[in-house]
Structures are given as C-alpha cells and as structure tokens.
Amino acid sequence: MTSHDDLRRAMGALIGVPPDHVTLFWRGRVAMYAILRALGIGRGDEVIVPAFTCVAVPNAVLYAGATPVYVDIDEATYTADPAAVAAAMSPRTRVVLAQNTFGLSADLDALGGIARAHGAFVVDDCTHGLGGTYKGLPNGAAAHAAFYSTQWSKPISTGLGGIAVTTDPGLARELAAIERAAPAPSVRDRALLAAMLLARERIATPRTIRTGRAAYRAVSRAGLVPGSSSGGELTGVEMPESFVARLSAFQARLASRRLATLDAAVGRRRAVAEGYSAWLTAHGKTAPHEPDRALHAFLRYPIRVWEREAFVEEADRRGVLLGDWFHSPLYPIGEDLGRWGYRWGSNPVAERVSREIVNLPVDLAPDGREARAVHELLEACVDRIA
C-alpha cells in the first residue's frame, strides 16, 4: 500500500466515495483543471464562477479553453448568489462552480436545481471548505465533483496539494487517467517544498510568518520556490509549462497523517470564531452569517471595515496577522482584470465587499497572546467595523 493509496482511502472514507474516486495533484487549482478536462470542458463552453475569488479559478477555466462567466455574491455568505447564477445561465453553460468562501458552503440545493435544469454540472470548490458540512454531509459530498487544497493556510497543510473527488464512476476513470499522465513534481520543487515545511514546523510564529509572507510570495511568483501562484499565473492567461503535476509521495504521507486531526483543527478554529462573533454581537456589529444548512469551517474569519487601510496599519502595529482574501474580485490581481474577461461594474456586491473585507486569524497559538492582540485590535478599531 503506497502513501497515495493511504490518502485515497482516508479521503474517500471522509467524503463517502470509493478510494478510486479520489485523485491527487500538486495543487488545488490543478485538481480543478483536471475536473474540467475530465468533464470534457473546452472551447465554446462557459463556466460560472463567483466574482469574489482567486485568479487561479478563472485561470483553470481559461487553461481548459472555456470562458469564465462571473456572477455576483450573496452579501451575507460571500458565496455565489443563486439568483445571479440563474440569470447568467446560457445554452453554453457546462459547469457552475460552487465556491466555499472562507469555509462556508454555497447553497448547493439552489445551485444544483439551476444547473440540472440547464444540463450543467455543479463542481464544489472546497479549497476553503475542508472540515465544514452541508446539510450534515462533508463539504464536497453533495456535488457531482469537488476539489480541495492542502496549501499552507489550510487545516490540513502539506505546503501545496490538491485533491479531486467525484461520485461519478465514469468521471473518476477520466480523472485517474489525467493523474496517471501527469508528471511528478521536479526533484528541485519537492526538495524545496520539504525544506519549507520543515522550517515552518520549527520556527514559525505569527511574527516570522508575517515577516516572511511578502518575501515568500515574491520569490514564489518569480519561480525561485514552489508557491501557490507562479508569476505566469498572475500576468497572463496561458497555462505555465509545469502547471499540471501529481501529488508527491511525501505530501501524500503528510496529508494522510494530518487528516486524522481535521476535526480537532476545525473545532479549534470554530472556537476562536465563536469568540469573535460573541464580541461583535456584544458591540452591535455584524458577525459572519452561518445558515442552518451549513457548518462553517472558518478557514478565515471575515469582517467588513471602513477605512480598511487604516485598520490594516493598526493591525500591523499590534502584530496581528490579517488575511487579505479577497481585496479584489480576482485576488490578488488589482485593477487590470480585463485579460481574465472581467468587466468592472458588473458585480456591484462583490466589488463593494472586496473594498471592505479583512480576515481575522483563526489558527491561533494556544498561549493566548494572539487572541488578546486581536481583541485589543477590535477594541481600538471598533468604530471602523461595519
């Protein structure tokens, strides 16, 4: 039994699919691309995506030869607005992407009904959602196909990593063929990733992570180390040469071990989130919405603020590591979104939210210092919180 087999079995048991319905890739965006290719998505097809996402999502659509169609979000959940999805459906729509935003599932019943009426598939983007649930089922279990990420900030982290699952035997065979044909990551990339993982385990603190985050993003985009995004993914819409790769053995071994800690990791994040929500409610502010149908995994804890730059500066001064998802409809791209087919003004809710959103940390050290710093930040900036 290989480490990949162990991970397939563990992930299949979690989601409720056979092990051979689980395929493993170098990054989550590669898993999404593989699903699109396995579904036969290509030129002339449209894929509906929320206009509050990472540029990796439309990139995967464009790499497959299809066209991303952006829809506005529900302001309460930050997930795709079903009414906007229904209005965007066309005879060319093949896939509706149901993004779990910050760890909260989209309304899969509503999206599924819209998609089925047009002969389209729902693909559950669970890159934020591993560990959450939808109507009592693990995120990803209620859709035709789903994909996950084990990137640095996720509850189960292998530095980089992507997992695709499906309930469809035929689609599972197509995905397995794509995985078999994918090359292994280069020896250099595997070695660098392993070294970065070891360093993170040994020396990572909120201070070192905050100090190193900008540097890591810069060198990964320059191609000097493996990262979530390469420079080519942020400057154009052509698929980088080394984009498609399968998961390495050491990533699979690490993911298998850490999957056993998923419930505890999500439980800790939810406990931190509950503390934030209690504070916000007590101060007359708006806590993130958690509908009855879904259990929020709280990969990030989103709040809306006025004068965001001043809020971020105060957080930096106090040593609080804020997240910056999604300060643009296609994070981290700023103004020039036209090359990805995005038209400013077309999704007013998403565009307004992207100007106001910040993410409080939920993966806090157990000594309580980070939690105190965050609550002191909130107290100091209470008038800037929506």
C-alpha positions as CSV (number, residue, x, y, z in Angstrom):
1,M,0.0,0.0,0.0
2,T,1.5,3.3,-1.1
3,S,1.2,6.7,0.7
4,H,-1.1,7.8,-2.2
5,D,-3.3,4.7,-1.6
6,D,-3.5,5.6,2.1
7,L,-4.6,9.1,1.3
8,R,-7.2,8.0,-1.2
9,R,-8.7,5.6,1.3
10,A,-8.8,8.2,4.1
11,M,-10.2,10.9,1.9
12,G,-12.7,8.6,0.3
13,A,-13.9,7.5,3.8
14,L,-14.3,11.1,4.9
15,I,-16.3,12.2,1.8
16,G,-18.1,8.9,1.2
17,V,-16.7,7.8,-2.1
18,P,-14.6,4.8,-3.1
19,P,-10.8,5.3,-2.9
20,D,-10.5,5.1,-6.7
21,H,-12.8,8.1,-6.9
22,V,-10.1,10.2,-5.3
23,T,-7.3,11.7,-7.4
24,L,-4.2,13.6,-6.2
25,F,-2.5,16.7,-7.7
26,W,0.3,19.1,-6.9
27,R,-2.1,22.0,-6.1
28,G,-5.8,22.6,-5.6
29,R,-6.1,24.6,-8.9
30,V,-4.6,21.6,-10.8
31,A,-7.3,19.4,-9.3
32,M,-9.9,21.9,-10.6
33,Y,-8.4,22.0,-14.0
34,A,-8.3,18.2,-14.1
35,I,-12.1,18.0,-13.2
36,L,-12.9,20.4,-16.1
37,R,-10.8,18.4,-18.5
38,A,-12.4,15.1,-17.3
39,L,-15.8,16.6,-17.9
40,G,-14.8,17.5,-21.4
41,I,-15.0,21.2,-20.9
42,G,-13.4,23.2,-23.7
43,R,-13.7,25.8,-26.4
44,G,-17.2,27.3,-26.6
45,D,-18.2,26.2,-23.1
46,E,-18.9,28.5,-20.2
47,V,-18.2,28.0,-16.5
48,I,-20.0,30.2,-14.0
49,V,-17.7,31.4,-11.2
50,P,-18.3,33.9,-8.3
51,A,-16.8,37.3,-8.8
52,F,-15.2,37.1,-5.4
53,T,-12.4,34.5,-5.8
54,C,-8.8,33.9,-6.6
55,V,-7.5,34.4,-10.1
56,A,-6.5,30.7,-10.0
57,V,-10.2,29.9,-10.6
58,P,-10.7,31.7,-14.0
59,N,-7.2,30.6,-15.0
60,A,-8.1,27.0,-14.7
61,V,-11.2,27.7,-16.8
62,L,-9.2,29.5,-19.4
63,Y,-6.5,26.8,-19.4
64,A,-9.2,24.3,-20.3
65,G,-10.2,26.5,-23.3
66,A,-13.5,27.6,-21.8
67,T,-14.9,31.0,-20.8
68,P,-15.4,32.1,-17.2
69,V,-18.7,33.9,-16.6
70,Y,-18.7,35.9,-13.4
71,V,-21.7,36.3,-11.1
72,D,-22.3,38.4,-8.0
73,I,-22.3,37.1,-4.5
74,D,-24.8,36.8,-1.6
75,E,-23.7,39.6,0.7
76,A,-24.4,37.5,3.8
77,T,-22.5,34.4,2.9
78,Y,-19.9,35.7,0.3
79,T,-20.9,32.7,-1.9
80,A,-22.5,32.7,-5.3
81,D,-25.9,34.3,-5.4
82,P,-28.3,31.7,-6.8
83,A,-30.4,34.4,-8.5
84,A,-27.3,35.8,-10.2
85,V,-26.4,32.3,-11.3
86,A,-29.8,31.7,-12.8
87,A,-29.6,34.9,-14.7
88,A,-26.2,34.0,-16.1
89,M,-27.1,30.5,-17.4
90,S,-26.9,30.1,-21.2
91,P,-27.0,27.2,-23.7
92,R,-23.2,27.1,-23.4
93,T,-23.1,26.8,-19.6
94,R,-21.5,23.5,-18.7
95,V,-20.4,24.0,-15.1
96,V,-21.5,26.0,-12.1
97,L,-18.6,26.4,-9.6
98,A,-20.0,26.4,-6.0
99,Q,-17.2,28.1,-4.0
100,N,-17.0,27.5,-0.3
101,T,-15.9,31.0,0.7
102,F,-13.8,31.3,3.9
103,G,-15.0,27.8,4.8
104,L,-18.8,28.2,4.3
105,S,-20.6,26.1,1.7
106,A,-22.6,27.7,-1.1
107,D,-26.3,26.9,-1.4
108,L,-25.9,23.6,-3.2
109,D,-29.6,22.7,-3.4
110,A,-30.4,26.0,-5.2
111,L,-27.3,25.9,-7.4
112,G,-27.9,22.2,-8.2
113,G,-31.5,22.8,-9.2
114,I,-30.5,25.7,-11.6
115,A,-27.7,23.6,-13.1
116,R,-29.8,20.5,-13.7
117,A,-32.5,22.5,-15.5
118,H,-29.8,23.5,-18.0
119,G,-28.0,20.2,-18.2
120,A,-24.9,21.6,-16.4
121,F,-22.8,20.2,-13.6
122,V,-22.1,21.6,-10.1
123,V,-18.5,21.4,-9.1
124,D,-17.9,22.2,-5.4
125,D,-14.9,24.4,-4.8
126,C,-13.8,23.1,-1.3
127,T,-10.4,24.7,-1.3
128,H,-11.6,26.8,1.7
129,G,-14.1,24.2,3.0
130,L,-12.4,21.0,4.1
131,G,-13.9,20.2,7.5
132,G,-17.2,22.0,7.0
133,T,-20.5,20.4,6.2
134,Y,-23.6,21.0,4.0
135,K,-26.8,19.5,5.4
136,G,-24.8,17.1,7.6
137,L,-22.6,15.9,4.8
138,P,-18.9,16.8,4.5
139,N,-18.3,19.6,2.1
140,G,-17.8,18.2,-1.4
141,A,-20.1,15.1,-0.8
142,A,-23.2,16.7,-2.2
143,A,-21.9,17.7,-5.6
144,H,-21.1,15.9,-8.8
145,A,-17.4,16.6,-8.2
146,A,-15.3,18.6,-5.8
147,F,-11.8,19.6,-5.2
148,Y,-9.7,20.6,-2.1
149,S,-6.5,22.3,-1.2
150,T,-3.8,21.4,1.3
151,Q,-2.0,24.7,0.8
152,W,-0.1,26.5,3.7
153,S,-3.0,28.1,5.5
154,K,-5.5,25.1,5.3
155,P,-6.5,23.0,8.4
156,I,-4.7,20.0,6.7
157,S,-1.5,21.5,5.2
158,T,1.2,19.9,3.1
159,G,2.5,23.2,1.9
160,L,0.9,22.7,-1.5
161,G,-1.5,20.0,-2.6
162,G,-4.8,19.3,-4.4
163,I,-7.4,16.6,-4.1
164,A,-10.3,15.9,-6.5
165,V,-13.3,13.6,-5.7
166,T,-16.4,12.6,-7.6
167,T,-19.4,10.4,-7.1
168,D,-19.5,9.5,-10.8
169,P,-17.6,6.3,-11.8
170,G,-17.0,7.5,-15.3
171,L,-15.7,10.8,-14.3
172,A,-13.5,9.0,-11.7
173,R,-11.9,7.0,-14.5
174,E,-11.2,10.1,-16.6
175,L,-9.6,11.8,-13.6
176,A,-7.5,8.8,-12.8
177,A,-6.2,8.9,-16.4
178,I,-5.3,12.5,-16.1
179,E,-3.5,11.9,-12.8
180,R,-1.5,8.9,-14.3
181,A,-0.4,11.1,-17.3
182,A,0.7,14.0,-15.1
183,P,4.4,14.2,-14.3
184,A,5.7,14.1,-10.8
185,P,6.9,17.4,-9.4
186,S,10.5,18.1,-10.1
187,V,13.1,16.9,-7.6
188,R,14.0,20.5,-7.0
189,D,10.4,21.5,-6.2
190,R,9.9,18.5,-3.9
191,A,13.1,19.3,-2.0
192,L,12.4,23.0,-1.7
193,L,8.8,22.3,-0.5
194,A,10.0,19.8,2.1
195,A,12.6,22.2,3.3
196,M,10.0,25.0,3.7
197,L,7.6,22.7,5.5
198,L,10.4,21.7,7.9
199,A,11.3,25.4,8.5
200,R,7.6,26.2,9.1
201,E,7.3,23.5,11.7
202,R,10.5,24.5,13.5
203,I,10.5,28.3,13.5
204,A,7.0,29.5,12.5
205,T,5.5,32.2,14.8
206,P,3.0,34.9,14.0
207,R,6.0,37.3,13.8
208,T,8.1,35.2,11.4
209,I,5.1,34.3,9.3
210,R,4.1,38.0,8.9
211,T,7.7,38.9,8.1
212,G,8.2,36.2,5.6
213,R,4.9,36.2,3.9
214,A,5.7,39.0,1.4
215,A,9.1,37.6,0.7
216,Y,7.7,34.1,0.1
217,R,5.1,35.5,-2.3
218,A,7.7,37.4,-4.2
219,V,10.1,34.5,-4.6
220,S,7.4,32.0,-5.5
221,R,6.0,34.3,-8.2
222,A,9.5,34.6,-9.5
223,G,9.7,30.8,-9.8
224,L,12.5,30.6,-7.2
225,V,10.5,28.3,-4.9
226,P,7.2,26.4,-5.4
227,G,4.3,28.5,-4.3
228,S,0.5,28.9,-4.6
229,S,0.9,31.2,-7.7
230,S,3.7,31.5,-10.2
231,G,4.4,34.8,-11.9
232,G,2.9,33.5,-15.2
233,E,-0.4,32.8,-13.5
234,L,-0.6,36.4,-12.3
235,T,0.4,38.1,-15.5
236,G,-1.4,36.2,-18.3
237,V,-3.9,33.5,-19.2
238,E,-1.6,30.9,-20.8
239,M,-1.0,27.8,-18.8
240,P,2.5,27.6,-17.4
241,E,4.6,24.7,-18.7
242,S,4.9,22.9,-15.4
243,F,1.3,23.6,-14.2
244,V,0.0,20.0,-14.3
245,A,1.7,17.7,-11.9
246,R,0.6,15.0,-9.5
247,L,1.0,14.9,-5.7
248,S,4.3,13.7,-4.4
249,A,4.7,10.8,-2.1
250,F,5.9,12.9,0.9
251,Q,2.9,15.2,0.5
252,A,0.5,12.2,0.5
253,R,2.1,10.7,3.6
254,L,1.8,14.0,5.4
255,A,-1.8,14.6,4.3
256,S,-2.8,11.1,5.4
257,R,-1.4,11.7,8.9
258,R,-2.9,15.1,9.3
259,L,-6.3,14.2,8.0
260,A,-6.8,12.4,11.3
261,T,-6.5,15.8,13.1
262,L,-9.0,17.6,10.8
263,D,-12.0,17.6,13.3
264,A,-9.8,18.9,16.1
265,A,-8.3,21.6,13.9
266,V,-11.7,22.8,12.6
267,G,-13.0,22.7,16.2
268,R,-10.2,25.0,17.4
269,R,-10.9,27.4,14.5
270,R,-14.6,27.4,15.3
271,A,-14.0,28.1,18.9
272,V,-11.9,31.1,18.0
273,A,-14.6,32.2,15.6
274,E,-17.3,31.9,18.2
275,G,-15.3,34.3,20.5
276,Y,-15.0,36.8,17.7
277,S,-18.7,36.5,16.9
278,A,-19.7,37.0,20.6
279,W,-17.5,40.2,20.8
280,L,-19.0,41.6,17.5
281,T,-22.6,40.9,18.6
282,A,-22.0,42.4,22.0
283,H,-20.7,45.6,20.3
284,G,-23.6,45.8,17.9
285,K,-21.5,44.7,14.9
286,T,-22.3,42.0,12.2
287,A,-20.8,38.6,12.7
288,P,-20.4,36.3,9.7
289,H,-23.6,34.5,8.7
290,E,-23.9,30.7,9.2
291,P,-27.1,29.4,7.7
292,D,-28.8,26.4,9.2
293,R,-27.9,24.3,6.2
294,A,-24.1,24.6,6.7
295,L,-21.4,24.3,9.3
296,H,-18.8,26.9,8.7
297,A,-15.2,25.6,8.8
298,F,-13.8,29.1,9.3
299,L,-10.7,28.9,7.3
300,R,-10.7,32.7,7.7
301,Y,-13.0,34.9,9.8
302,P,-14.2,37.7,7.6
303,I,-15.3,41.1,8.8
304,R,-16.1,44.3,7.0
305,V,-14.4,47.6,7.9
306,W,-14.5,51.2,6.9
307,E,-11.1,52.8,6.2
308,R,-9.5,49.4,5.6
309,E,-6.0,50.7,5.1
310,A,-6.0,52.4,8.5
311,F,-7.4,49.1,10.0
312,V,-4.6,47.1,8.4
313,E,-2.0,49.6,9.5
314,E,-3.2,49.3,13.1
315,A,-3.2,45.5,12.9
316,D,0.4,45.6,11.7
317,R,1.4,47.9,14.5
318,R,-0.1,45.5,17.0
319,G,1.4,42.4,15.4
320,V,-1.9,40.9,14.2
321,L,-1.5,38.8,11.1
322,L,-4.6,39.7,9.0
323,G,-5.5,37.8,5.8
324,D,-6.1,39.8,2.6
325,W,-8.6,37.5,0.8
326,F,-10.3,38.9,-1.3
327,H,-9.4,42.5,-1.8
328,S,-10.2,42.2,-5.5
329,P,-12.9,40.2,-7.4
330,L,-10.0,38.2,-8.8
331,Y,-7.5,38.2,-5.9
332,P,-4.6,39.1,-5.9
333,I,-5.0,41.0,-9.2
334,G,-5.8,44.7,-8.8
335,E,-7.3,46.9,-11.4
336,D,-6.4,45.2,-14.7
337,L,-8.9,42.3,-14.8
338,G,-9.8,42.6,-18.4
339,R,-7.4,39.9,-19.6
340,W,-9.5,37.4,-17.5
341,G,-12.7,38.6,-19.1
342,Y,-13.9,40.6,-16.0
343,R,-15.7,43.9,-16.5
344,W,-15.7,46.4,-13.6
345,G,-19.2,47.4,-12.5
346,S,-20.7,44.1,-13.5
347,N,-20.9,42.6,-9.9
348,P,-21.5,45.5,-7.5
349,V,-21.9,43.5,-4.4
350,A,-18.6,41.6,-4.8
351,E,-16.8,44.8,-5.8
352,R,-18.1,46.6,-2.7
353,V,-17.2,43.7,-0.4
354,S,-13.7,43.5,-1.9
355,R,-13.1,47.1,-0.8
356,E,-14.2,46.4,2.8
357,I,-13.1,42.9,3.7
358,V,-10.4,41.8,6.1
359,N,-9.9,38.3,7.6
360,L,-9.1,37.8,11.3
361,P,-6.8,34.9,12.1
362,V,-8.4,31.8,13.5
363,D,-5.4,29.4,13.7
364,L,-4.1,30.9,16.9
365,A,-1.3,29.8,19.2
366,P,-2.5,28.2,22.4
367,D,-0.7,30.7,24.7
368,G,-3.5,33.3,24.2
369,R,-1.2,36.2,23.2
370,E,-2.5,36.3,19.6
371,A,-6.1,36.2,20.8
372,R,-5.5,39.1,23.2
373,A,-3.9,41.1,20.4
374,V,-6.8,40.5,18.1
375,H,-9.4,41.6,20.7
376,E,-7.3,44.6,21.6
377,L,-7.3,45.5,17.9
378,L,-11.0,45.2,17.7
379,E,-11.5,47.4,20.7
380,A,-9.2,50.0,19.3
381,C,-10.9,50.0,15.9
382,V,-14.5,49.4,16.9
383,D,-15.7,52.5,15.1
384,R,-14.2,51.2,11.8
385,I,-16.0,47.8,12.0
386,A,-19.3,47.5,9.9
